[in-house]
Amino acid sequence: MQDRRAFLAWLAASPLAAAGGAAWAQAAGEEPLPASAVDALDVFDLERVAKRNIPVAHWGYLMTGVDGEETLAENRAAFGRWQLHTKRLVDLSKLDMGVELFGVRYASPIVICPVGSQRAFHPEGELAVARAAKSKDTLQILSTVSSTSVEDVIKARGAPVWQQLYTTSNLDSGVRIARRAVDAGARAIAVTVDLPLGRNTETMIRARRADSRNCASCHGAGGPGTETRPMFAGLDMKGVGTYSPALTWDYIARLKDATHAKILVKGLESGDDAALALKYGCDGIMVSNHGARATETGRATLDCLPEVVAAVKGRIPVLVDGGVRRGTDALKALALGASAVGIGRPYIWGLGAFGQAGVERTLDVLNNELRLAMAGVGARSLKEITPRSVVRRA
């Protein structure tokens, strides 16, 4: 206690106290919030600002896992089980981070994954994200429960997006949503298959209870239900749920026939299912556990990735999401066989913090970290990121 008092006395007499606000707070261990997007040093800086800005119930929706959130923790912990294997004295004067997916080239393998209801985090929602994706030449995947229509998002993006698909409990409605997205210009449909019967989102429910606002003030008289979302316009959603308990592999062929688009399956976590995806004509796989918001498997997507990659054997692209917070995380996923790496919460933190500028900052931070990590392992392109680029922690 005496030492602590002596430290505080010294601090009070130091130039930091005279400097005031930010310097004092930083010395006291209370780092000030970034005042602008460019002040954010990592995605966690954006998270702190977003948590201040976003209403508590909406924050709970974003941050929730399921059950005891073991899978949520594992998504992050899995990256710590791998280390980078450095390679020196490589000519890095030309470093290319570009990736090609279904014939389209993007500046980076970091992909904006679908998150629903983005106007819950910022008034411009998906449109701000689309403009950021355009600015950074990044693939954007739009949620079925988007708060903005696919037509408006593609207009803001200035290029096609991919459409995530909840097939709903009325599978005919799912086909109509997919066809509408493709007619609007979507190049691919990512069918979500990991929520057949719903989920147990305890953190979200507790956050709703803690939010004293009138729900109608944000969502309108209809509340936060899915039937009022733009992608369900023109469909009879009475009694129709988002989840699809009757969904089977046969639906893939039905979608391909109806849309003539590339069809990915989002939510696979095993080599057995990956082999079935090939058998039923899927054009790609997204290894995902819905941001740890589906089944409480206790298994990270990064841990699932190698067996999916082994089953696919390079015949179709394999994307992965879940727990990515650093460019080094992205490199580890690429080294384990991912074709591209998705982010969810980090870009929403940017959106909630500073709108379009925050999303752009999220992408800039992660891309710069990935670029430096590639240099560290001597990889001048994504093809040079191999299993030799990482080593399992002892």
N, C-alpha and C positions, 0 to 999 in steps of 0.2 A: 504493500500500500504506500509506504514511504517513497519507494522508487517511482511509483506512478505519479505521486504528487510532485516529485521533483521534475519529472518529465513534463507535466502539464505547466509547471511554473516556467520551465525553460521555453516551452512552446509559446506561452503567452508573451514572453519577452523577445521572441524571435521575429525576423522580418516577415515570416509567414503570416503572423497575426496582423501586422500592418498592411500586408497585401490584401487581406480580407477574403471574403467569400470562397471562391474556388480553391485558392491555394491552401487556406485554412482547412476546408473540408477534406481536401485530398490528404493533407498531413494527418488529419484525425481519422483517416480510414474511411471517410464518407465521400467517395468519389462523386463529383457533380454529374448530373445527367448531361449528355450531349445536347448542345443548343441547336444543332443542325445535323443533317444527315452526314455531311462530310466530317463531322467531329467524331463519329462512331468509329472506334478502332477495330471492333469485331461485332459479330451478330448479337452478342450478349449485351453490348451497349444499346443496341436497338431494342432488345427485349425489355430492358429496364424502362425505356421511354414508352414503349407500347403498353406495358402493364399500367403505367400511370394514366395513359390516355383512354384505354379501352374499358368499357363498362364491365363490372365484375362478372355478370352472367355470360357475356360474350367471351371474356377471358377464360372462364371455366370451360366453355365449349371448345375453345382453341387448345387448351393445355391438358384436357382430360385424357387419361388412359381408360382402361377397363379394369374391373374388379380391384385387386390390390396394387395394380400398376407395376407389376414385376416386369412385364414385357416392355413397358415404357422405359424403365431403367435399363433393361438389357440392350435395347436399341442403341443407347449411348455407350454402355459399358463395353460392347463388342469391339468398338474401334480401338479401345485401349488395350485389347489383347493382341494387337498387331503393331509392329514397329517398321519404320522405313529402313530399307537397306541401301545405304548410300553408294554412289558411284561418282568418282571424281575425274577431273581432267578430260571432260567431254566438251566439245565445241558447242556451246549453247547460244551462239550468236543469232541463230534462227530457231525459235521455239514455236511450234504450232499446236494450239489447243483445240483446233476445230474437230467436229464430229459430223458424220453423215448418217442420217436416219431416214430410211425409205426414200432415198434419192435427194434429200434436202440437206444442205450443209448449214450448220450452226457454229457460232464462234466458240462455243464451249460445251463440254459434256454435262454441265450442270443444268438441270431441267426444272422448270416451275411446275410442280405437281398440283393436282386439283385440290382446292379447299373451298368448301361451300360458303355461301352467304357473306361474301367479302365486304359488303357494305356495312356489316356489323362491326368492322374494324376501322373503316374510313369511308367517308361519304362517296368517294369516287370508286371504291371497291375494285372490281375486276378491270374497269377501264384504266385506272392508274397502273395496275399490274401489266396490262396489255401494252401501254405506252412504254413502260420500263423494259418489257421484253423486246419491243421494237428497237429501243435505244441500244440495247446490249446484244441484239441478234440472238435471242434465247428462245428455245422452244417453250411454249405455254400450253398446258393441258387444262381445259376448262371443266369445272364440275357440273353435273346435271342439276344440282341444287344451287347453281350460281344465282346471284341477285341481279345479273345482267344477261341479256340474251346472247346467244352465240353469234348472231348477226352483228350486233353492236360491238362485241369483243373483237371479232375478226376485222371490223372496220377500224377500230382503234389500234389493233396490232399491225395493220397494214400488210398482213400475210396470213396464211392459214394457221389454225391452231389444231390441236388434237382435242377430241371430246371424250371425257370420261362418261361412262354410262351406268346409271342405276337402271336395271331393266324393269324395275317395279314388279309388283305382284300380278300385274296385267302385262304379260310378255308382249302382247300386240302394241301396247303403248311404248314399250322399250324400243321396238322396231321403228315406230314413228318418230321418236326422239332422235334416234341414230340417223334416220334418213333425212330429217330436217337439218341436223348438224352437217352432214355431208353435202346437202344441197347448198348450204351457206358457205361451204368451202373447207370444212374440216377434212384433213388428210387421213386421219386415223381415229378409230373408236377403241377406247380402253374400257373393256367390260369389267366392272368390279364384281368379284365373286366371293368376297370374304365376309359378307354380312347376310347370310341366308335367313336368319331369325332375329336379327337385331343385336343389341349389345347392352352391357351394364356399365354405364358411364357415371360412376359415383361422384367424381370430382365435379363434373358438370352439374349434376343434380344439386350438390351442396352449394355451388356457386349461384345457382338460380334462387335457392332459398335465401341466400344472403343479399340478393339484389332487390332493393325496395322499390324500384321503378315500376310504373305501370307498363306492362308488356306491350300494350296497344300503342304507346307513345313512340315505340321504335318499329314494331312490325305491322301496325295497323290493326283494324278490328278483327281480322282473321287470325291474329297471333302468328307465331313462328312456323306454322305448318307448311309442308312442302307443296301443297296443291296450288298455292298462289305464286310459285316461282315462275319466271318467264319461260323456262324450257317445258313447262307443262301447259302452256297456253293452247287452247283448242282441244285439250284432252279431257275426258270425263274422269276426274280423279276421285270421285266420291267412292269411298270404301277401298281405294287403291293405296297400298303402302309402297314405300321406297324399296323395301326388301323383297327378295325373290326366293321363297322356299322351294319352288318347283323348278328352278333353273338347273339345266343339265348341259352337257357338252354339245348336244344336238343344236343348241341355240346358236353356236358359233357359225355353223353352215347357213343357218337361216339369216343371220345378220350379213354374212358375206354375199348371199344371193340378193338381199334387199338393198344393200348399199354399194357393193363393189368397191368398198374401202378396205384399207388395212385394218385388221382386227387383232388387238392385243388382249390378253387376259391379265387383269390387275388383281393381285392378291394371292398368287401362288407362292408356296413356301417349301415345296418338296420336289425332289427329282422325279418321283412317280407321276405327279401332276404335270410336270414339265414334259415328260414323255407323252402324256395324253394330249397336251396342247399341240404337240407336233402331229400326232395322229389325226386330230380333228381340224387341222389346217390353220391353226393360229399363226399370225404373221409376227408376233412378238410376245414377250412376257414381261410383266412388271412384278418383280419380287417385292412384295409389300405386305405389311400387316396393318395397313390403314393408319400408320402413325401410332401403332400399338393401341388402336381403338376398335379392334375387331374381337378376336379370340385371345384370351389370356393364356397364350402358349408358353410364356416364359422364355421364348426363343427369339433372338434378334434376327432381323432380316439379313444382316451381314453374315451371320452363321449359316443361314439357309442358302445364301447365294452360290457357294461352290458346288453343291449337289445339283442345283438347277442348271448351272453352266455346264457341268459334266454331262447331264442328260441331253442338253440341246446340241452340244458339240459344234457350236458356231453356225448352225443352220439358220437361226433367226436371232434378232437382237434381244438381249436381256438387260432390262433396266432395273435399278434397285432404288428404294427410298427407305427412310426410317432412321432418325437419329443423326443425320449429317449436320454438323455445326461448324466444320472447318474444311478448308481446302485439302488438308492432309487426310481427312475422312474420305473425301471424294477419291483421292488417289488410291487409298487402300481398297476401296470398292472396285475401282477400275483394275487394279492389280489382281483382284480375285475373280475377274472375268466380266464385270459389268460393261455394257456398251455405253451407258450414260447413267447419271446419278441424279435422283430427284430430291428436291427440297420442298418442305411444306411450311412448318412453323417459322423458320428463319425469315422468309420473304414476307410473311404476314406480320412479323414483328416490325420489319421495315415499313410496311404499309401502315400499320397502326401508329408508328412513331412519326413518320414524315411523308406519308403518301407516296407518290411516284418516286420522289427523290430517295425515300427510304428503301424502296424495292431496288432501285438502281444501286444504292450503296451496298445492300446485301450482296448483290451479284458481283459488284466490284471487289468487295472484301474476299469473298469466297474464291473468285477467279484469280485474284492476286496470290492468295495462299496456295491455290493449286499450282499456279505457275512456279512459285518458289519451291514447292515440294517436288515438282517435276525436275527442276534444275538439280535439286538435292540428290535425286536418284538417277540422274544422267539421262532423263527421257526427253527427247526433243519433239516427240509427238505422242499421241495416245497409243499408237502401236508399239512404242518402246516402253510403255508401262506394262510390265509382265509380272507373273508370280515371283520372279527374282527381285522385284522392287520392294517386297515386304518380307518380313520374317515374323514368325509367331513368337510372342513373348514367352520366355521360359517360365 
